[in-house]
Amino acid sequence: MDSYFTEAFIEKLIPFLRSKKSTKDLIKKLEGAGFGLAEALELLNKKDPYGRIKSTLENQLERYVTQSVEKIDCLFLAYGFKHISTFAEAKTKRKTLVKTVERLVRRRHQIVHDGDFMKSGKLRIFDQRKVTREVQSMEKFVTACDEILFP
């Protein structure tokens, strides 16, 4: 999921810049990546200005983790999508899709950071059917977001 959303953001960047005005949130992202007025002025003499902008954001997004719905929503706000996760949930007609994705992300963190052990030292119970359904929910979430981002 993390890889998909950062790559989708970059894939959408140049077409967005060519077809629309930049948003305040996109400008904040660029400034946060170290791309300011001086760099913009330098682009006037460059052969591939869009490539330079893209690589600047790619470098910053290498360290940006999109493993939470909140981070995904924040990232795509730069393209004018307010709460893309809510739109994805509505698209799938699953009222608890976002909560399921958030629960699966928390579970992933538990496995990675705690070895899937509880504080008492007991191993957390693994329910194959439940996890399979949650992974399918994650796939539905990503697919719905993809359909929203790339209609």
DSSP file with accessible surface (Angstrom, degrees, kcal/mol):
  #  RESIDUE AA STRUCTURE BP1 BP2  ACC     N-H-->O    O-->H-N    N-H-->O    O-->H-N    TCO  KAPPA ALPHA  PHI   PSI    X-CA   Y-CA   Z-CA
    1    1 A M     >        0   0   57      0, 0.0     4,-2.3     0, 0.0     5,-0.2   0.000 360.0 360.0 360.0 -44.8    0.0    0.0    0.0
    2    2 A D  H  >  +     0   0   48      1,-0.2     4,-1.9     2,-0.2     5,-0.2   0.944 360.0  45.1 -58.0 -50.2    2.8    2.4    0.9
    3    3 A S  H  > S+     0   0   64      1,-0.2     4,-2.4     2,-0.2     5,-0.3   0.912 111.0  53.9 -62.1 -43.2    4.6    1.9   -2.3
    4    4 A Y  H  > S+     0   0   53      1,-0.2     4,-2.8     2,-0.2     5,-0.2   0.942 109.7  46.0 -58.6 -50.0    1.4    2.2   -4.4
    5    5 A F  H  X S+     0   0    0     -4,-2.3     4,-2.0     2,-0.2    -1,-0.2   0.884 113.5  46.9 -68.8 -37.4    0.4    5.5   -3.0
    6    6 A T  H  X S+     0   0   24     -4,-1.9     4,-1.9    -5,-0.2    -1,-0.2   0.924 115.8  46.3 -69.7 -39.1    3.8    7.2   -3.2
    7    7 A E  H  X S+     0   0  119     -4,-2.4     4,-2.7    -5,-0.2    -2,-0.2   0.897 111.6  51.5 -67.7 -38.9    4.2    5.9   -6.8
    8    8 A A  H  X S+     0   0    1     -4,-2.8     4,-1.9    -5,-0.3    -1,-0.2   0.895 107.6  53.6 -64.0 -38.6    0.7    7.0   -7.8
    9    9 A F  H  X S+     0   0    0     -4,-2.0     4,-0.9    -5,-0.2    -2,-0.2   0.946 112.4  43.2 -60.7 -46.8    1.4   10.5   -6.4
   10   10 A I  H >X S+     0   0   16     -4,-1.9     4,-0.7     1,-0.2     3,-0.6   0.906 111.2  54.8 -66.7 -40.8    4.5   10.8   -8.6
   11   11 A E  H 3< S+     0   0  126     -4,-2.7    -1,-0.2     1,-0.2    -2,-0.2   0.855 111.1  45.7 -61.8 -33.6    2.7    9.3  -11.6
   12   12 A K  H 3X S+     0   0   40     -4,-1.9     4,-2.1    -5,-0.2    -1,-0.2   0.687  94.7  84.0 -82.8 -16.3    0.0   11.9  -11.4
   13   13 A L  H <X S+     0   0    0     -4,-0.9     4,-2.7    -3,-0.6     5,-0.2   0.926  90.1  39.9 -58.9 -59.5    2.3   14.9  -10.8
   14   14 A I  H  X S+     0   0   30     -4,-0.7     4,-2.4     1,-0.2     5,-0.2   0.941 116.5  48.9 -65.1 -46.1    3.4   15.9  -14.3
   15   15 A P  H  > S+     0   0   79      0, 0.0     4,-1.6     0, 0.0    -1,-0.2   0.907 113.4  49.9 -58.5 -36.5   -0.1   15.5  -15.9
   16   16 A F  H  X S+     0   0   13     -4,-2.1     4,-2.1     1,-0.2    -2,-0.2   0.939 110.9  47.7 -65.6 -47.0   -1.6   17.5  -13.1
   17   17 A L  H  < S+     0   0   31     -4,-2.7    -1,-0.2     1,-0.2    -3,-0.2   0.863 113.0  49.3 -63.7 -34.6    1.0   20.3  -13.4
   18   18 A R  H  < S+     0   0  161     -4,-2.4    -1,-0.2    -5,-0.2    -2,-0.2   0.802 120.1  34.7 -74.6 -28.6    0.4   20.5  -17.2
   19   19 A S  H  < S+     0   0   85     -4,-1.6     2,-0.3    -5,-0.2    -2,-0.2   0.643 119.5  30.8-104.0 -15.6   -3.3   20.6  -17.0
   20   20 A K  S  < S-     0   0  131     -4,-2.1     2,-0.2    -5,-0.2     3,-0.1  -0.887  81.3 -94.3-137.9 167.3   -4.1   22.6  -13.9
   21   21 A K        -     0   0  190     -2,-0.3     2,-0.1     1,-0.1    -3,-0.1  -0.522  53.6-101.0 -74.4 151.3   -2.9   25.3  -11.6
   22   22 A S        -     0   0   60     -2,-0.2     2,-0.2    -5,-0.1    -1,-0.1  -0.435  37.0-128.2 -73.1 149.8   -0.9   24.1   -8.7
   23   23 A T     >  -     0   0   37     55,-0.5     4,-2.4    -2,-0.1     5,-0.2  -0.530  20.1-110.8 -93.0 164.8   -2.7   24.0   -5.4
   24   24 A K  H  > S+     0   0  174      1,-0.2     4,-2.3     2,-0.2     5,-0.1   0.899 120.3  51.8 -60.2 -39.0   -1.6   25.5   -2.1
   25   25 A D  H  > S+     0   0   53     52,-0.3     4,-2.0     2,-0.2    53,-0.2   0.862 108.3  50.0 -69.5 -34.6   -1.0   22.0   -0.7
   26   26 A L  H  > S+     0   0    0     52,-0.5     4,-2.6    51,-0.2    -1,-0.2   0.920 109.8  51.1 -68.5 -40.7    1.1   21.0   -3.7
   27   27 A I  H  X S+     0   0   69     -4,-2.4     4,-2.9     1,-0.2     5,-0.2   0.918 109.2  51.3 -61.6 -41.3    3.2   24.2   -3.3
   28   28 A K  H  X S+     0   0  133     -4,-2.3     4,-2.6     1,-0.2    -1,-0.2   0.906 109.5  50.4 -60.9 -41.2    3.7   23.3    0.4
   29   29 A K  H  X S+     0   0   33     -4,-2.0     4,-1.2     2,-0.2    -2,-0.2   0.920 111.9  47.2 -63.1 -44.3    4.8   19.8   -0.6
   30   30 A L  H  <>S+     0   0   18     -4,-2.6     5,-2.8     2,-0.2     3,-0.4   0.927 113.3  47.4 -64.0 -44.6    7.3   21.3   -3.1
   31   31 A E  H ><5S+     0   0  120     -4,-2.9     3,-1.7     1,-0.2    -2,-0.2   0.901 109.4  54.5 -63.3 -39.0    8.6   23.8   -0.5
   32   32 A G  H 3<5S+     0   0   55     -4,-2.6    -1,-0.2     1,-0.3    -2,-0.2   0.775 105.0  54.5 -64.1 -25.2    8.9   21.0    2.0
   33   33 A A  T 3<5S-     0   0   26     -4,-1.2    -1,-0.3    -3,-0.4    -2,-0.2   0.396 127.9-100.3 -87.6   1.4   11.0   19.1   -0.5
   34   34 A G  T < 5S+     0   0   51     -3,-1.7     2,-0.9     1,-0.2    -3,-0.2   0.650  81.1 134.6  90.7  15.8   13.4   22.1   -0.7
   35   35 A F      < +     0   0   16     -5,-2.8    -1,-0.2    -6,-0.2    -2,-0.1  -0.824  28.5 151.1-103.2  99.7   11.9   23.4   -4.0
   36   36 A G     >  -     0   0   26     -2,-0.9     4,-2.2    -3,-0.1     5,-0.2  -0.294  61.5 -67.9-113.3-161.5   11.5   27.1   -3.6
   37   37 A L  H  > S+     0   0  135      1,-0.2     4,-2.6     2,-0.2     5,-0.2   0.890 127.3  55.1 -61.6 -41.5   11.5   30.2   -5.7
   38   38 A A  H  > S+     0   0   59      1,-0.2     4,-1.9     2,-0.2    -1,-0.2   0.928 110.2  46.1 -60.8 -42.5   15.3   30.0   -6.5
   39   39 A E  H  > S+     0   0   53      1,-0.2     4,-1.3     2,-0.2    -1,-0.2   0.890 110.8  53.5 -67.6 -37.0   14.8   26.5   -7.9
   40   40 A A  H  < S+     0   0   40     -4,-2.2     4,-0.5     1,-0.2     3,-0.3   0.917 108.6  49.1 -63.8 -41.4   11.8   27.6   -9.8
   41   41 A L  H >< S+     0   0   99     -4,-2.6     3,-1.3     1,-0.2     4,-0.3   0.873 105.8  57.3 -66.3 -36.2   13.7   30.4  -11.5
   42   42 A E  H >< S+     0   0   92     -4,-1.9     3,-1.5     1,-0.2    -1,-0.2   0.826  95.3  67.0 -61.8 -30.5   16.5   28.0  -12.4
   43   43 A L  G >< S+     0   0   19     -4,-1.3     3,-1.4    -3,-0.3    -1,-0.2   0.738  81.4  76.4 -64.2 -22.3   14.0   25.9  -14.3
   44   44 A L  G <  S+     0   0  137     -3,-1.3    -1,-0.3    -4,-0.5    -2,-0.2   0.799 103.2  38.0 -59.2 -27.8   13.6   28.7  -16.8
   45   45 A N  G <  S+     0   0  153     -3,-1.5    -1,-0.3    -4,-0.3     2,-0.2   0.316  98.1 103.0-105.0   6.8   16.9   27.7  -18.3
   46   46 A K    <   -     0   0  101     -3,-1.4    -3,-0.0    -4,-0.2     0, 0.0  -0.621  65.7-139.9 -93.9 153.7   16.5   23.9  -17.9
   47   47 A K  S    S+     0   0  212      1,-0.2    -1,-0.1    -2,-0.2    -4,-0.0   0.879  98.6  29.3 -76.8 -38.3   15.6   21.4  -20.7
   48   48 A D     >  +     0   0   99      1,-0.2     4,-1.7     2,-0.1    -1,-0.2  -0.653  64.9 164.1-125.5  75.2   13.3   19.3  -18.6
   49   49 A P  H  > S+     0   0   44      0, 0.0     4,-2.1     0, 0.0     5,-0.2   0.890  78.5  52.1 -63.2 -38.0   11.7   21.4  -15.9
   50   50 A Y  H  > S+     0   0   73      1,-0.2     4,-2.7     2,-0.2     5,-0.2   0.890 106.9  53.6 -65.7 -37.1    8.9   18.9  -15.1
   51   51 A G  H  > S+     0   0   18      2,-0.2     4,-2.7     1,-0.2    -1,-0.2   0.886 107.4  51.6 -62.6 -37.8   11.5   16.2  -14.6
   52   52 A R  H  X S+     0   0   85     -4,-1.7     4,-2.1     2,-0.2    -2,-0.2   0.927 111.4  46.4 -65.5 -44.3   13.3   18.3  -12.1
   53   53 A I  H  X S+     0   0   21     -4,-2.1     4,-2.2     1,-0.2     5,-0.2   0.937 113.3  50.5 -62.4 -45.3   10.2   18.9  -10.1
   54   54 A K  H  X S+     0   0   73     -4,-2.7     4,-2.7     1,-0.2    -2,-0.2   0.929 110.5  47.7 -60.0 -47.6    9.3   15.2  -10.3
   55   55 A S  H  X S+     0   0   44     -4,-2.7     4,-2.3     1,-0.2    -1,-0.2   0.872 108.4  55.8 -66.0 -33.9   12.7   14.1   -9.1
   56   56 A T  H  X S+     0   0   19     -4,-2.1     4,-1.6    -5,-0.2    -1,-0.2   0.947 112.8  41.0 -61.2 -46.9   12.6   16.6   -6.2
   57   57 A L  H  X S+     0   0    0     -4,-2.2     4,-2.9     2,-0.2    -2,-0.2   0.878 111.0  57.1 -71.0 -36.0    9.4   15.2   -5.0
   58   58 A E  H  X S+     0   0   80     -4,-2.7     4,-1.1     1,-0.2    -1,-0.2   0.928 106.3  50.6 -58.5 -44.1   10.5   11.6   -5.6
   59   59 A N  H  < S+     0   0   87     -4,-2.3     4,-0.4     1,-0.2     3,-0.3   0.897 113.1  45.3 -61.5 -40.9   13.5   12.2   -3.3
   60   60 A Q  H >< S+     0   0   44     -4,-1.6     3,-1.4     1,-0.2     4,-0.3   0.913 109.8  54.3 -69.7 -40.6   11.3   13.6   -0.6
   61   61 A L  H >< S+     0   0    8     -4,-2.9     3,-0.7     1,-0.3    -1,-0.2   0.656  87.6  79.2 -73.0 -12.9    8.7   10.9   -0.9
   62   62 A E  T 3< S+     0   0  150     -4,-1.1    -1,-0.3    -3,-0.3    -2,-0.2   0.843 104.2  36.8 -57.8 -31.0   11.3    8.1   -0.4
   63   63 A R  T <  S+     0   0  180     -3,-1.4     2,-0.5    -4,-0.4    -1,-0.2   0.423  96.0 100.5-100.8  -2.1   11.1    9.0    3.3
   64   64 A Y    <   -     0   0   40     -3,-0.7     2,-0.6    -4,-0.3   -58,-0.1  -0.767  61.7-151.5 -90.2 123.3    7.3    9.6    3.4
   65   65 A V        -     0   0   69     -2,-0.5     2,-0.3     1,-0.1     3,-0.2  -0.849  13.9-174.2-100.6 121.0    5.3    6.7    4.7
   66   66 A T        +     0   0    0     -2,-0.6   -61,-0.2     1,-0.2    -1,-0.1  -0.445  45.2 120.7-109.7  57.4    1.8    6.3    3.5
   67   67 A Q        +     0   0   39     -2,-0.3     2,-0.4   -65,-0.1    -1,-0.2   0.397  63.2  66.0 -98.7   2.5    0.7    3.4    5.7
   68   68 A S  S  > S-     0   0   42     -3,-0.2     4,-2.1     1,-0.1     5,-0.2  -0.943  79.6-129.5-124.7 150.4   -2.1    5.3    7.3
   69   69 A V  H  > S+     0   0    5     -2,-0.4     4,-2.8     1,-0.2     5,-0.2   0.890 110.4  57.0 -61.4 -38.0   -5.3    6.5    5.8
   70   70 A E  H  > S+     0   0  159      1,-0.2     4,-2.3     2,-0.2    -1,-0.2   0.912 107.4  47.0 -60.9 -43.5   -4.7   10.0    7.3
   71   71 A K  H  > S+     0   0   91      2,-0.2     4,-2.5     1,-0.2    -1,-0.2   0.881 111.8  51.2 -66.5 -37.7   -1.3   10.2    5.5
   72   72 A I  H  X S+     0   0    0     -4,-2.1     4,-2.3     2,-0.2    -2,-0.2   0.940 111.0  47.9 -64.2 -46.8   -2.8    9.1    2.2
   73   73 A D  H  X S+     0   0   23     -4,-2.8     4,-0.9     1,-0.2    10,-0.2   0.918 112.9  49.0 -59.4 -43.2   -5.6   11.7    2.5
   74   74 A C  H  < S+     0   0   63     -4,-2.3     4,-0.5    -5,-0.2     3,-0.5   0.910 110.1  51.5 -64.2 -41.5   -3.0   14.4    3.4
   75   75 A L  H >< S+     0   0    0     -4,-2.5     3,-1.3     1,-0.2    -2,-0.2   0.944 111.8  44.3 -62.2 -48.8   -0.8   13.4    0.4
   76   76 A F  H ><>S+     0   0    0     -4,-2.3     5,-1.8     1,-0.3     3,-1.4   0.562  90.1  83.6 -83.0  -1.9   -3.5   13.6   -2.2
   77   77 A L  G ><5S+     0   0   50     -4,-0.9     3,-2.2    -3,-0.5    -1,-0.3   0.829  79.2  71.3 -62.0 -27.9   -4.9   16.9   -0.8
   78   78 A A  G < 5S+     0   0    0     -3,-1.3   -55,-0.5    -4,-0.5   -52,-0.5   0.772  99.5  45.3 -60.1 -24.7   -2.1   18.3   -3.0
   79   79 A Y  G < 5S-     0   0   13     -3,-1.4    -1,-0.3     2,-0.2    -2,-0.2   0.245 127.8 -98.1-101.9   9.8   -4.2   17.4   -6.0
   80   80 A G  T < 5S+     0   0   52     -3,-2.2     2,-0.9     1,-0.2    -3,-0.2   0.553  78.6 138.4  88.6   6.9   -7.4   18.7   -4.6
   81   81 A F      < -     0   0   42     -5,-1.8     2,-0.7    -8,-0.1     3,-0.5  -0.776  38.0-159.8 -87.4 108.7   -8.8   15.4   -3.3
   82   82 A K  S    S-     0   0  146     -2,-0.9     5,-0.1     1,-0.3    -8,-0.1  -0.805  74.8 -12.1 -89.9 118.7  -10.3   16.0    0.1
   83   83 A H    >>  -     0   0  115     -2,-0.7     4,-1.6   -10,-0.2     3,-0.7   0.958  69.9-179.2  58.1  59.9  -10.5   12.7    2.0
   84   84 A I  H 3> S+     0   0    0     -3,-0.5     4,-2.4     1,-0.3     5,-0.2   0.843  79.7  62.4 -57.5 -30.7   -9.8   10.3   -0.9
   85   85 A S  H 3> S+     0   0    3      1,-0.2     4,-2.4     2,-0.2    -1,-0.3   0.897 101.3  50.1 -63.8 -39.2  -10.2    7.5    1.6
   86   86 A T  H <> S+     0   0   73     -3,-0.7     4,-2.4     2,-0.2    -1,-0.2   0.903 110.8  49.5 -66.2 -39.9  -13.8    8.5    2.2
   87   87 A F  H  X S+     0   0  112     -4,-1.6     4,-2.4     2,-0.2    -2,-0.2   0.891 110.5  50.7 -65.4 -38.4  -14.5    8.6   -1.5
   88   88 A A  H  X S+     0   0    0     -4,-2.4     4,-1.8     2,-0.2    -2,-0.2   0.917 109.6  50.4 -64.8 -42.6  -12.9    5.1   -1.9
   89   89 A E  H  X>S+     0   0   39     -4,-2.4     5,-1.5     1,-0.2     4,-0.8   0.933 112.0  47.1 -60.9 -45.1  -15.1    3.8    0.8
   90   90 A A  H ><5S+     0   0   68     -4,-2.4     3,-0.6     1,-0.2    -2,-0.2   0.893 108.2  56.7 -63.9 -37.8  -18.2    5.2   -0.8
   91   91 A K  H 3<5S+     0   0  101     -4,-2.4    -1,-0.2     1,-0.3    -2,-0.2   0.862 110.6  43.0 -62.6 -36.2  -17.1    3.8   -4.2
   92   92 A T  H 3<5S-     0   0   36     -4,-1.8    -1,-0.3    -3,-0.2    -2,-0.2   0.584 103.6-132.7 -85.5 -10.8  -16.9    0.3   -2.8
   93   93 A K  T <<5 +     0   0  187     -4,-0.8     2,-0.6    -3,-0.6    -3,-0.2   0.805  63.5 133.1  61.0  29.8  -20.2    0.7   -0.9
   94   94 A R    > < -     0   0   70     -5,-1.5     3,-1.5     1,-0.1     4,-0.3  -0.938  44.4-161.2-113.2 109.0  -18.5   -0.7    2.2
   95   95 A K  T 3  S+     0   0  197     -2,-0.6     4,-0.2     1,-0.3     3,-0.1   0.682  89.2  39.3 -66.4 -20.6  -19.3    1.5    5.2
   96   96 A T  T 3> S+     0   0   76      1,-0.1     4,-2.3     2,-0.1    -1,-0.3   0.173  79.2 112.4-115.3  19.6  -16.4    0.1    7.4
   97   97 A L  H <> S+     0   0    0     -3,-1.5     4,-2.6     1,-0.2     5,-0.2   0.925  78.9  48.0 -60.1 -47.0  -13.7   -0.1    4.7
   98   98 A V  H  > S+     0   0   18     -4,-0.3     4,-2.7     1,-0.2    -1,-0.2   0.926 112.1  49.8 -63.0 -42.4  -11.5    2.6    6.1
   99   99 A K  H  > S+     0   0  139      1,-0.2     4,-2.4     2,-0.2    -1,-0.2   0.899 110.5  51.0 -62.9 -38.5  -11.8    1.2    9.6
  100  100 A T  H  X S+     0   0    6     -4,-2.3     4,-2.5     2,-0.2    -2,-0.2   0.927 110.7  48.1 -64.9 -43.3  -10.8   -2.2    8.3
  101  101 A V  H  X S+     0   0    0     -4,-2.6     4,-2.4     1,-0.2    -2,-0.2   0.932 112.2  49.3 -63.2 -44.4   -7.8   -0.8    6.5
  102  102 A E  H  X S+     0   0   74     -4,-2.7     4,-2.4     1,-0.2    -1,-0.2   0.902 110.8  50.5 -61.8 -39.9   -6.7    1.1    9.6
  103  103 A R  H  X S+     0   0   94     -4,-2.4     4,-2.4     2,-0.2    -1,-0.2   0.915 110.2  49.7 -64.7 -41.2   -7.1   -2.1   11.7
  104  104 A L  H  X S+     0   0   25     -4,-2.5     4,-2.4     2,-0.2    -2,-0.2   0.907 109.9  50.7 -66.1 -38.2   -5.0   -4.1    9.2
  105  105 A V  H  X S+     0   0   15     -4,-2.4     4,-2.3     2,-0.2    -1,-0.2   0.925 110.3  49.7 -65.1 -42.5   -2.3   -1.4    9.3
  106  106 A R  H  X S+     0   0  135     -4,-2.4     4,-2.4     1,-0.2    -2,-0.2   0.919 110.2  51.1 -61.2 -41.6   -2.3   -1.5   13.1
  107  107 A R  H  X S+     0   0   42     -4,-2.4     4,-2.3     2,-0.2    -2,-0.2   0.910 107.8  52.5 -62.0 -41.9   -2.0   -5.3   13.0
  108  108 A R  H  X S+     0   0   98     -4,-2.4     4,-2.6     1,-0.2     5,-0.2   0.927 109.2  49.7 -59.0 -43.9    0.9   -5.0   10.6
  109  109 A H  H  X S+     0   0   61     -4,-2.3     4,-3.0     1,-0.2     5,-0.5   0.897 108.5  52.9 -63.0 -40.0    2.6   -2.6   13.0
  110  110 A Q  H  X S+     0   0   58     -4,-2.4     4,-2.1     2,-0.2     6,-1.8   0.920 111.8  45.8 -60.7 -43.9    2.0   -5.1   15.9
  111  111 A I  H  X S+     0   0   76     -4,-2.3     4,-1.0     4,-0.2    -2,-0.2   0.947 118.4  41.5 -65.1 -46.9    3.7   -7.9   13.9
  112  112 A V  H  < S+     0   0   83     -4,-2.6    -2,-0.2    -5,-0.2    -1,-0.2   0.917 126.2  30.7 -69.7 -43.7    6.7   -5.8   12.8
  113  113 A H  H  < S+     0   0  133     -4,-3.0    -3,-0.2    -5,-0.2    -2,-0.2   0.782 131.9  28.3 -91.4 -28.5    7.3   -4.0   16.1
  114  114 A D  H >< S-     0   0   89     -4,-2.1     3,-1.4    -5,-0.5    -3,-0.2   0.335  99.3-115.8-114.0   3.3    6.2   -6.4   18.7
  115  115 A G  T 3< S-     0   0   43     -4,-1.0    -4,-0.2     1,-0.3    -3,-0.1   0.736  70.2 -71.0  65.9  19.1    6.8   -9.8   17.0
  116  116 A D  T 3  S+     0   0   20     -6,-1.8     8,-2.7     1,-0.3     2,-0.4   0.743 101.7 135.3  65.8  25.6    3.0  -10.1   17.2
  117  117 A F  B <   -A  123   0A 102     -3,-1.4    -1,-0.3    -7,-0.4     6,-0.2  -0.826  52.6-128.6-101.1 145.6    3.2  -10.7   21.0
  118  118 A M    >   -     0   0   77      4,-3.2     3,-2.2    -2,-0.4    -1,-0.0  -0.362  35.5 -98.6 -79.4 169.9    1.0   -9.0   23.5
  119  119 A K  T 3  S+     0   0  221      1,-0.3    -1,-0.1     2,-0.1    -2,-0.0   0.800 124.8  62.0 -61.4 -27.3    2.4   -7.1   26.5
  120  120 A S  T 3  S-     0   0   88      2,-0.1    -1,-0.3     1,-0.1     3,-0.1   0.573 119.8-110.6 -74.9  -8.7    1.8  -10.2   28.6
  121  121 A G  S <  S+     0   0   48     -3,-2.2     2,-0.2     1,-0.4    -2,-0.1   0.375  76.6 130.4  94.4  -3.9    4.2  -12.2   26.3
  122  122 A K        -     0   0  144      1,-0.1    -4,-3.2    -5,-0.1    -1,-0.4  -0.597  63.7-109.8 -84.5 145.8    1.4  -14.3   24.7
  123  123 A L  B     -A  117   0A 106     -2,-0.2    -6,-0.2    -6,-0.2     2,-0.1  -0.504  35.0-112.4 -72.5 136.5    1.3  -14.6   21.0
  124  124 A R        -     0   0   50     -8,-2.7     2,-0.2    -2,-0.2    -1,-0.1  -0.445  36.7-103.9 -67.6 146.4   -1.7  -12.9   19.4
  125  125 A I        -     0   0  151     -2,-0.1     2,-0.6     1,-0.0    -1,-0.1  -0.499  30.0-148.3 -74.3 135.9   -4.3  -15.2   17.8
  126  126 A F        -     0   0  113     -2,-0.2     2,-0.8    -3,-0.1    -1,-0.0  -0.929   8.5-166.3-109.7 115.7   -4.1  -15.4   14.1
  127  127 A D     >  -     0   0   69     -2,-0.6     4,-2.7     1,-0.2     5,-0.3  -0.884   5.2-161.3-105.2 104.8   -7.5  -16.0   12.3
  128  128 A Q  H  > S+     0   0  125     -2,-0.8     4,-2.4     1,-0.2     5,-0.2   0.881  88.8  48.3 -53.6 -46.5   -6.7  -17.0    8.7
  129  129 A R  H  > S+     0   0  182      2,-0.2     4,-2.3     1,-0.2    -1,-0.2   0.917 112.7  48.0 -65.0 -42.5  -10.3  -16.2    7.5
  130  130 A K  H  > S+     0   0   89      2,-0.2     4,-2.4     1,-0.2    -2,-0.2   0.932 113.1  47.2 -63.9 -45.4  -10.4  -12.8    9.1
  131  131 A V  H  X S+     0   0   30     -4,-2.7     4,-2.7     2,-0.2     5,-0.2   0.914 110.0  53.6 -65.0 -39.4   -7.0  -11.8    7.8
  132  132 A T  H  X S+     0   0   56     -4,-2.4     4,-2.2    -5,-0.3    -1,-0.2   0.934 110.3  47.4 -60.5 -44.4   -7.9  -13.0    4.3
  133  133 A R  H  X S+     0   0  140     -4,-2.3     4,-2.1     1,-0.2    -1,-0.2   0.900 112.2  50.0 -63.8 -40.2  -11.0  -10.8    4.4
  134  134 A E  H  X S+     0   0   15     -4,-2.4     4,-2.2     2,-0.2    -2,-0.2   0.895 109.3  50.2 -67.9 -38.3   -9.0   -7.8    5.7
  135  135 A V  H  X S+     0   0   63     -4,-2.7     4,-2.4     2,-0.2    -1,-0.2   0.912 109.9  51.5 -65.4 -39.0   -6.4   -8.2    3.0
  136  136 A Q  H  X S+     0   0   94     -4,-2.2     4,-2.3    -5,-0.2    -2,-0.2   0.890 108.1  52.3 -63.4 -36.7   -9.2   -8.3    0.4
  137  137 A S  H  X S+     0   0    5     -4,-2.1     4,-2.5     2,-0.2    -1,-0.2   0.903 107.2  52.1 -63.9 -41.1  -10.6   -5.1    1.9
  138  138 A M  H  X S+     0   0   30     -4,-2.2     4,-2.6     1,-0.2     5,-0.2   0.922 109.1  50.1 -60.2 -43.9   -7.1   -3.5    1.5
  139  139 A E  H  X S+     0   0  116     -4,-2.4     4,-2.7     1,-0.2    -2,-0.2   0.912 110.4  49.7 -61.6 -42.1   -7.1   -4.6   -2.2
  140  140 A K  H  X S+     0   0  104     -4,-2.3     4,-2.6     2,-0.2    -1,-0.2   0.898 110.5  51.1 -63.6 -39.4  -10.6   -3.1   -2.6
  141  141 A F  H  X S+     0   0    0     -4,-2.5     4,-2.4     2,-0.2    -2,-0.2   0.955 112.7  44.0 -62.7 -49.3   -9.4    0.2   -1.0
  142  142 A V  H  X S+     0   0   28     -4,-2.6     4,-2.6     1,-0.2    -2,-0.2   0.919 114.1  50.7 -64.9 -41.6   -6.4    0.5   -3.2
  143  143 A T  H  X S+     0   0   75     -4,-2.7     4,-2.3    -5,-0.2    -1,-0.2   0.926 110.7  48.8 -62.5 -43.9   -8.4   -0.4   -6.3
  144  144 A A  H  X S+     0   0    2     -4,-2.6     4,-1.7     1,-0.2    -1,-0.2   0.917 111.7  49.1 -63.3 -42.2  -11.0    2.2   -5.5
  145  145 A C  H  X S+     0   0    0     -4,-2.4     4,-3.0     1,-0.2     5,-0.2   0.917 109.5  52.8 -62.2 -41.5   -8.4    4.8   -4.9
  146  146 A D  H  X S+     0   0   64     -4,-2.6     4,-2.7     1,-0.2    -2,-0.2   0.913 108.0  50.4 -61.5 -41.4   -6.7    3.9   -8.2
  147  147 A E  H  < S+     0   0   95     -4,-2.3    -1,-0.2     1,-0.2    -2,-0.2   0.837 112.9  47.0 -67.3 -30.4  -10.0    4.3  -10.0
  148  148 A I  H  < S+     0   0   36     -4,-1.7    -2,-0.2    -5,-0.2    -1,-0.2   0.922 117.2  41.9 -74.3 -43.7  -10.5    7.8   -8.4
  149  149 A L  H  < S+     0   0    0     -4,-3.0    -2,-0.2     1,-0.3    -3,-0.2   0.843 127.5  29.4 -72.7 -35.0   -6.9    8.9   -9.2
  150  150 A F     <        0   0   59     -4,-2.7    -1,-0.3    -5,-0.2    -2,-0.1  -0.620 360.0 360.0-128.5  71.1   -6.8    7.5  -12.7
  151  151 A P              0   0  151      0, 0.0    -3,-0.1     0, 0.0    -4,-0.1  -0.142 360.0 360.0 -65.9 360.0  -10.3    7.5  -14.1
